[in-house]
Amino acid sequence: MIGLKKVLLCLSLLGGWGLGQGITFWPSSNPEEIEFARQVVAQWQKVRPDIPVKMQPLPASRSTEEVLLAAIAARTTPDICANIYPGAISQFVAAGGLLAHDKLPDFRSFMLARSGEEVLELYTSADGNVYQIPWKANPVMFAYNVALLKEAGIQPEELATYSGFLEAARKVKAKWGGKKYLYTPTVDVTWWQRFFDFYTLYVAASSGKTLLDKKGQVIFDNAAGTQVFAFLATLFKEGLAPKGQSASNRFFEGVTLVEPAGPFTMPFYKRNAPKGFRFDLIPPPVPDSLQGKPVYTYGDPKNIGIFSTSKNPQAAWEFAKFILNPENDALFLKITGQIPYRKDLLSNPAFRSIISADPYLKKFVEMVPRAVGVDDTPHLIEIYDAISRQYDAAVVQGRISPEEGIKKAAQTARDVISGFR
């Protein structure tokens, strides 16, 4: 864990705020969510001056999970955080960090009215308790450069399958001689990078499966996992993707024609895309055998959590409900482009008007029913670390076959889960 001492020091200073005088709130540190948090807190203080809220964006680190685990260990967690990753819930609960939210008055009735039984069940832990408040989903799609794809003589629908995608990548190579690429998967082996290449493609290739089954057993060394590794390995093996990294934005520079994108990407595109830059969205590609079938994708969900250190959990819950009311869900949708877990997104005029005004947002909303999260396991980071090591060996470097790489990653994951590593 990088910079743990610095993180602990920062958290100990933040923990010095007077929790008994109000509640502390940590939103995500990205600009749009900070702006949303700022507006919500300002509104809250007008209607509930009796419960002051001190807002502090999450301290910087490699990942939110590292920051929150360090805070739990130091007993310096906030009352409430709006950036909880579902895949880390088991770790947070095992460390005694999170409240059992279903014990709060009216929790179940409120969440059923907002999100529905299916969403609440999705985030109910094995012990029957709910340690997170369902909040938002971010389905990952593929953005493409409209002008360059047309210049290469490629129709977007050709990218729907692995064979079509690879043939299109070969057309780009033939046309521009390695100066442009259809798709440049990252070679960064940081564990969470795999969410947006391997795991997004795995969810699509497996028609919505995760890496573990319901009993917590590893299943990703299946046909889908092998096909994804083989597909990505072909891009590097044939020189259809570069093995080096770039500090610049290849998509905006026109070096890369296609890249993964989520609702969280859209504000960045609006702020930074070159003048006249046009893009559109398509689902991730799938193996040829799934052509024409509904496409699933990684949903990159984030939820809200109230911590066990809170001296006023009821006040934190009242503030959480305020964040999740229809007006603030609409504000969140408008400011961030990210999608709240609401049953009435397409029926409530407040949401429908925002969605209909943004053609990209509408496409993301349509993907939400087929957006899949990650397994809730205390071994999440170690499993993705194992996949990343074999991704480098089998996909990027080609030192071993895709079949061997996926088998090695799965075996390491089994060893981690069983306690042998």
C-alpha positions as CSV (number, residue, x, y, z in Angstrom):
1,M,0.0,0.0,0.0
2,I,1.7,3.2,-1.3
3,G,1.9,6.2,1.0
4,L,0.1,4.6,3.9
5,K,1.9,6.7,6.6
6,K,1.0,9.9,4.8
7,V,-2.6,8.8,4.4
8,L,-2.9,7.9,8.1
9,L,-1.4,11.2,9.1
10,C,-3.9,13.1,6.9
11,L,-6.8,11.0,8.2
12,S,-5.7,11.6,11.8
13,L,-5.8,15.4,11.2
14,L,-9.2,15.1,9.5
15,G,-10.5,13.0,12.4
16,G,-9.8,15.9,14.7
17,W,-12.9,17.7,13.5
18,G,-15.6,17.7,16.2
19,L,-17.8,14.8,15.2
20,G,-20.1,15.5,18.2
21,Q,-20.9,19.0,16.8
22,G,-22.3,17.8,13.5
23,I,-21.4,15.2,10.8
24,T,-18.5,14.9,8.5
25,F,-19.0,14.0,4.8
26,W,-16.4,12.8,2.3
27,P,-17.4,12.9,-1.3
28,S,-15.3,11.8,-4.2
29,S,-12.5,14.1,-5.2
30,N,-13.4,14.6,-8.8
31,P,-14.5,18.1,-9.8
32,E,-18.1,17.4,-10.7
33,E,-18.9,15.4,-7.6
34,I,-17.2,18.1,-5.4
35,E,-19.4,20.7,-7.0
36,F,-22.5,18.5,-6.4
37,A,-21.5,18.0,-2.8
38,R,-20.9,21.7,-2.3
39,Q,-24.4,22.5,-3.6
40,V,-26.1,19.8,-1.6
41,V,-24.4,20.7,1.7
42,A,-25.4,24.4,1.1
43,Q,-29.0,23.4,0.6
44,W,-28.9,21.1,3.6
45,Q,-27.6,23.8,5.9
46,K,-30.6,26.0,4.9
47,V,-33.2,23.4,5.8
48,R,-31.4,21.7,8.7
49,P,-29.2,24.2,10.4
50,D,-29.4,22.0,13.5
51,I,-27.1,19.4,11.9
52,P,-24.0,21.1,10.4
53,V,-22.2,19.1,7.8
54,K,-18.4,19.5,7.3
55,M,-17.5,18.4,3.8
56,Q,-14.0,17.2,2.9
57,P,-13.2,15.5,-0.4
58,L,-11.5,12.2,0.0
59,P,-7.8,12.5,0.6
60,A,-5.6,11.7,-2.4
61,S,-4.1,8.2,-2.7
62,R,-3.8,5.3,-5.2
63,S,-7.5,4.4,-4.5
64,T,-10.5,5.3,-2.4
65,E,-10.3,1.7,-0.9
66,E,-6.8,2.3,0.5
67,V,-7.9,5.6,2.0
68,L,-11.0,4.2,3.7
69,L,-9.2,1.0,5.0
70,A,-6.5,3.2,6.5
71,A,-9.2,5.5,8.0
72,I,-11.0,2.5,9.5
73,A,-7.8,1.2,11.0
74,A,-7.1,4.6,12.5
75,R,-10.7,5.1,13.7
76,T,-10.7,8.4,11.7
77,T,-13.5,7.6,9.3
78,P,-16.1,10.3,8.5
79,D,-19.7,9.9,9.4
80,I,-20.7,9.4,5.8
81,C,-18.8,8.8,2.5
82,A,-20.3,9.1,-1.0
83,N,-17.7,7.0,-2.8
84,I,-18.1,3.4,-1.5
85,Y,-17.0,0.7,-3.9
86,P,-19.2,-2.4,-3.5
87,G,-16.3,-4.8,-4.1
88,A,-14.6,-3.6,-0.9
89,I,-17.6,-3.9,1.4
90,S,-16.4,-7.3,2.9
91,Q,-13.1,-5.7,3.8
92,F,-14.7,-2.7,5.4
93,V,-17.2,-4.9,7.3
94,A,-14.5,-7.3,8.4
95,A,-12.5,-4.4,9.8
96,G,-15.6,-3.2,11.7
97,G,-15.9,0.0,9.7
98,L,-19.5,0.1,8.4
99,L,-22.9,0.5,10.0
100,A,-25.6,-2.1,9.2
101,H,-27.8,0.4,7.4
102,D,-30.9,-1.8,7.4
103,K,-31.1,-1.3,11.2
104,L,-31.8,2.4,10.6
105,P,-35.5,3.5,10.8
106,D,-37.3,3.5,7.4
107,F,-34.2,2.4,5.6
108,R,-35.8,-0.5,3.7
109,S,-39.0,1.4,2.8
110,F,-37.0,4.4,1.6
111,M,-34.7,2.3,-0.6
112,L,-37.5,0.2,-2.0
113,A,-39.4,3.3,-3.1
114,R,-36.3,4.9,-4.7
115,S,-34.4,1.9,-6.2
116,G,-36.6,-1.2,-6.0
117,E,-36.2,-4.7,-4.5
118,E,-33.8,-5.9,-7.2
119,V,-31.2,-3.2,-6.5
120,L,-31.6,-3.6,-2.7
121,E,-31.1,-7.3,-2.9
122,L,-28.0,-6.8,-5.1
123,Y,-26.3,-4.9,-2.3
124,T,-27.5,-7.1,0.6
125,S,-24.6,-9.0,2.2
126,A,-24.5,-12.7,2.9
127,D,-25.4,-12.2,6.5
128,G,-28.6,-10.5,5.5
129,N,-27.5,-7.0,6.4
130,V,-27.0,-4.0,4.1
131,Y,-23.8,-2.2,4.7
132,Q,-24.1,0.3,1.9
133,I,-26.7,2.7,0.5
134,P,-27.3,2.0,-3.3
135,W,-26.5,5.2,-5.2
136,K,-25.3,5.2,-8.8
137,A,-24.2,3.1,-11.7
138,N,-21.7,4.0,-14.6
139,P,-22.1,1.5,-17.5
140,V,-18.9,1.3,-19.5
141,M,-19.3,1.7,-23.3
142,F,-16.8,2.3,-26.1
143,A,-16.5,5.9,-27.5
144,Y,-15.3,6.2,-31.1
145,N,-14.0,9.1,-33.2
146,V,-16.7,9.6,-35.8
147,A,-14.6,11.3,-38.4
148,L,-11.6,9.0,-38.2
149,L,-13.7,5.8,-38.2
150,K,-15.4,7.1,-41.3
151,E,-12.1,8.0,-42.9
152,A,-10.9,4.5,-42.3
153,G,-13.9,3.1,-44.1
154,I,-15.2,1.4,-40.9
155,Q,-18.9,1.3,-39.9
156,P,-19.5,1.4,-36.1
157,E,-21.5,-1.9,-36.2
158,E,-18.4,-3.7,-37.5
159,L,-16.9,-3.3,-34.0
160,A,-19.6,-5.3,-32.4
161,T,-17.7,-8.6,-32.5
162,Y,-14.1,-9.7,-31.9
163,S,-13.6,-10.7,-35.6
164,G,-15.1,-7.4,-36.8
165,F,-13.1,-5.4,-34.3
166,L,-9.8,-7.0,-35.2
167,E,-10.4,-6.7,-38.9
168,A,-11.2,-3.0,-38.3
169,A,-7.9,-2.6,-36.3
170,R,-6.0,-4.1,-39.2
171,K,-7.6,-1.6,-41.6
172,V,-6.4,1.2,-39.4
173,K,-2.9,-0.2,-39.3
174,A,-2.9,-0.6,-43.1
175,K,-4.1,2.9,-43.7
176,W,-1.9,4.8,-41.2
177,G,1.1,2.5,-40.9
178,G,1.2,2.4,-37.1
179,K,0.7,6.2,-36.6
180,K,-2.9,5.5,-35.5
181,Y,-4.6,2.6,-33.8
182,L,-8.2,1.5,-33.5
183,Y,-7.8,0.8,-29.7
184,T,-4.9,1.1,-27.3
185,P,-5.6,-0.9,-24.1
186,T,-3.5,0.4,-21.3
187,V,-0.3,-1.5,-20.3
188,D,-0.5,-0.1,-16.8
189,V,-0.7,-3.1,-14.4
190,T,-2.3,-1.3,-11.5
191,W,-5.1,-3.6,-10.3
192,W,-8.1,-1.4,-10.9
193,Q,-7.1,-0.7,-14.5
194,R,-8.4,-4.2,-15.3
195,F,-12.0,-3.0,-14.6
196,F,-12.0,-1.1,-17.9
197,D,-10.4,-3.6,-20.2
198,F,-10.3,-7.2,-19.1
199,Y,-13.3,-7.1,-16.8
200,T,-15.6,-4.9,-19.0
201,L,-14.9,-7.3,-21.9
202,Y,-15.3,-10.4,-19.6
203,V,-18.7,-9.3,-18.4
204,A,-19.7,-8.8,-22.1
205,A,-18.2,-12.1,-23.2
206,S,-19.9,-14.1,-20.3
207,S,-23.3,-12.4,-20.7
208,G,-23.2,-10.8,-17.3
209,K,-21.1,-13.1,-15.1
210,T,-18.6,-11.9,-12.5
211,L,-15.3,-13.6,-11.6
212,L,-16.7,-15.7,-8.8
213,D,-19.9,-17.8,-8.5
214,K,-22.5,-17.4,-5.8
215,K,-20.4,-19.7,-3.5
216,G,-17.3,-17.5,-3.9
217,Q,-15.5,-19.9,-6.2
218,V,-13.3,-18.7,-9.1
219,I,-14.9,-19.2,-12.5
220,F,-13.2,-16.8,-14.8
221,D,-10.8,-19.4,-16.3
222,N,-13.7,-20.3,-18.6
223,A,-14.4,-19.7,-22.3
224,A,-15.2,-16.1,-21.7
225,G,-12.0,-15.3,-19.8
226,T,-9.8,-17.1,-22.3
227,Q,-11.5,-15.4,-25.2
228,V,-10.9,-12.0,-23.7
229,F,-7.2,-12.6,-23.1
230,A,-6.9,-14.0,-26.6
231,F,-8.7,-11.0,-28.2
232,L,-6.5,-8.5,-26.3
233,A,-3.3,-10.5,-26.9
234,T,-4.0,-10.4,-30.7
235,L,-4.1,-6.6,-30.7
236,F,-0.6,-6.5,-29.2
237,K,0.8,-9.5,-31.1
238,E,-0.1,-8.1,-34.5
239,G,1.1,-4.6,-33.6
240,L,-2.5,-3.3,-33.6
241,A,-1.9,-1.7,-30.2
242,P,1.3,-0.1,-28.8
243,K,3.1,-1.6,-25.8
244,G,4.2,1.7,-24.5
245,Q,2.3,4.3,-22.4
246,S,1.6,7.9,-23.3
247,A,1.1,10.8,-21.0
248,S,-1.1,12.6,-23.6
249,N,-4.7,11.8,-24.5
250,R,-4.4,9.5,-27.5
251,F,-8.2,9.7,-28.2
252,F,-8.3,13.5,-28.4
253,E,-5.1,13.5,-30.4
254,G,-6.6,11.2,-33.0
255,V,-4.0,8.5,-32.3
256,T,-6.6,6.2,-30.9
257,L,-10.0,5.8,-32.6
258,V,-11.8,3.9,-29.9
259,E,-11.6,4.0,-26.1
260,P,-13.7,2.8,-23.1
261,A,-15.9,5.5,-21.6
262,G,-18.5,5.8,-18.9
263,P,-20.9,8.6,-17.8
264,F,-18.1,9.8,-15.6
265,T,-16.0,10.4,-18.7
266,M,-18.5,12.8,-20.4
267,P,-17.8,15.9,-18.3
268,F,-14.1,15.5,-19.1
269,Y,-14.9,15.1,-22.8
270,K,-17.0,18.3,-22.7
271,R,-14.2,20.3,-21.0
272,N,-11.2,19.0,-22.9
273,A,-12.2,17.7,-26.4
274,P,-10.7,19.7,-29.2
275,K,-13.0,22.0,-31.1
276,G,-15.1,20.1,-33.7
277,F,-14.2,16.7,-32.1
278,R,-17.2,14.4,-32.6
279,F,-17.6,11.0,-30.9
280,D,-20.4,8.5,-30.3
281,L,-21.0,5.4,-28.2
282,I,-21.3,1.7,-28.8
283,P,-21.4,-1.3,-26.4
284,P,-18.2,-3.2,-25.9
285,P,-17.4,-5.9,-28.4
286,V,-18.3,-9.6,-27.8
287,P,-17.2,-13.0,-29.1
288,D,-18.7,-13.8,-32.5
289,S,-21.0,-16.4,-30.9
290,L,-22.9,-13.6,-29.1
291,Q,-23.5,-11.5,-32.2
292,G,-27.0,-10.0,-32.1
293,K,-27.6,-10.8,-28.4
294,P,-28.1,-8.2,-25.6
295,V,-24.7,-6.9,-24.5
296,Y,-23.7,-6.7,-20.8
297,T,-21.0,-4.4,-19.4
298,Y,-19.2,-3.4,-16.3
299,G,-21.3,-0.9,-14.3
300,D,-18.6,0.7,-12.1
301,P,-21.1,1.3,-9.3
302,K,-20.4,3.6,-6.3
303,N,-22.6,3.7,-3.1
304,I,-22.9,5.7,0.1
305,G,-21.8,4.4,3.5
306,I,-22.3,5.5,7.1
307,F,-19.4,4.4,9.3
308,S,-19.5,2.7,12.7
309,T,-17.5,5.5,14.2
310,S,-20.3,8.0,13.7
311,K,-21.6,9.5,16.9
312,N,-24.8,10.5,15.2
313,P,-25.8,7.8,12.7
314,Q,-29.4,9.0,12.6
315,A,-28.3,12.5,11.5
316,A,-26.0,10.9,8.9
317,W,-29.0,8.8,7.6
318,E,-31.2,11.9,7.4
319,F,-28.4,13.6,5.3
320,A,-28.0,10.5,3.1
321,K,-31.8,10.6,2.4
322,F,-31.4,14.3,1.5
323,I,-28.6,13.5,-1.0
324,L,-30.9,10.8,-2.5
325,N,-34.1,12.8,-2.8
326,P,-35.6,13.3,-6.3
327,E,-34.4,16.9,-6.6
328,N,-30.8,16.1,-5.7
329,D,-30.7,12.9,-7.8
330,A,-31.8,15.1,-10.7
331,L,-29.1,17.6,-9.8
332,F,-26.5,14.8,-9.6
333,L,-27.5,13.5,-13.0
334,K,-27.3,17.0,-14.5
335,I,-23.9,18.0,-13.0
336,T,-22.0,14.7,-13.2
337,G,-23.9,12.7,-16.0
338,Q,-23.7,9.7,-13.7
339,I,-26.8,7.6,-13.2
340,P,-28.7,7.3,-9.9
341,Y,-30.3,3.9,-9.0
342,R,-33.9,5.2,-9.5
343,K,-36.9,3.2,-10.6
344,D,-38.4,6.4,-12.2
345,L,-35.5,7.6,-14.4
346,L,-37.5,7.3,-17.6
347,S,-41.0,8.0,-16.2
348,N,-40.3,11.0,-13.9
349,P,-40.3,14.3,-16.0
350,A,-37.5,15.7,-13.8
351,F,-35.1,13.0,-15.0
352,R,-36.6,12.4,-18.5
353,S,-36.0,16.0,-19.6
354,I,-32.3,15.8,-18.5
355,I,-31.8,12.5,-20.3
356,S,-33.6,13.5,-23.5
357,A,-31.4,16.6,-23.8
358,D,-28.3,14.5,-23.9
359,P,-28.1,11.7,-26.5
360,Y,-25.0,10.2,-24.8
361,L,-26.7,10.0,-21.4
362,K,-29.7,8.2,-22.9
363,K,-27.4,5.5,-24.3
364,F,-25.8,5.0,-20.9
365,V,-29.2,4.9,-19.2
366,E,-30.3,2.2,-21.6
367,M,-27.3,0.1,-20.6
368,V,-28.0,0.2,-16.8
369,P,-30.2,-2.9,-16.7
370,R,-27.3,-4.9,-18.1
371,A,-24.6,-3.2,-16.1
372,V,-22.8,-5.6,-13.7
373,G,-20.7,-4.8,-10.6
374,V,-17.9,-6.8,-9.1
375,D,-17.8,-9.6,-6.5
376,D,-18.0,-8.6,-2.9
377,T,-14.9,-10.3,-1.6
378,P,-12.2,-9.3,0.9
379,H,-9.6,-10.6,-1.7
380,L,-10.7,-8.2,-4.5
381,I,-7.4,-6.3,-4.9
382,E,-5.3,-9.5,-4.7
383,I,-7.5,-11.2,-7.4
384,Y,-7.2,-8.2,-9.7
385,D,-3.4,-8.0,-9.0
386,A,-3.2,-11.7,-10.1
387,I,-5.1,-10.9,-13.3
388,S,-2.9,-7.9,-14.0
389,R,0.3,-9.9,-13.7
390,Q,-0.9,-12.4,-16.2
391,Y,-2.4,-9.7,-18.4
392,D,1.1,-8.3,-18.7
393,A,2.7,-11.7,-19.3
394,A,0.1,-13.2,-21.7
395,V,-1.6,-10.2,-23.3
396,V,0.9,-7.4,-23.5
397,Q,4.3,-9.2,-23.6
398,G,3.1,-12.5,-25.1
399,R,5.5,-14.5,-23.0
400,I,2.9,-17.2,-22.4
401,S,-0.3,-18.1,-24.2
402,P,-3.7,-16.5,-23.3
403,E,-4.9,-19.9,-22.1
404,E,-2.0,-20.3,-19.7
405,G,-2.3,-16.7,-18.5
406,I,-5.9,-17.0,-17.6
407,K,-5.3,-20.4,-15.9
408,K,-2.4,-19.0,-13.8
409,A,-4.5,-15.9,-12.8
410,A,-7.4,-18.1,-11.7
411,Q,-5.2,-20.5,-9.8
412,T,-3.5,-17.6,-7.9
413,A,-7.0,-16.3,-7.1
414,R,-8.0,-19.7,-5.7
415,D,-4.9,-19.8,-3.6
416,V,-5.6,-16.3,-2.3
417,I,-9.2,-17.2,-1.4
418,S,-8.1,-20.5,0.3
419,G,-5.4,-18.9,2.3
420,F,-2.4,-20.5,0.6
421,R,-1.0,-17.1,-0.5
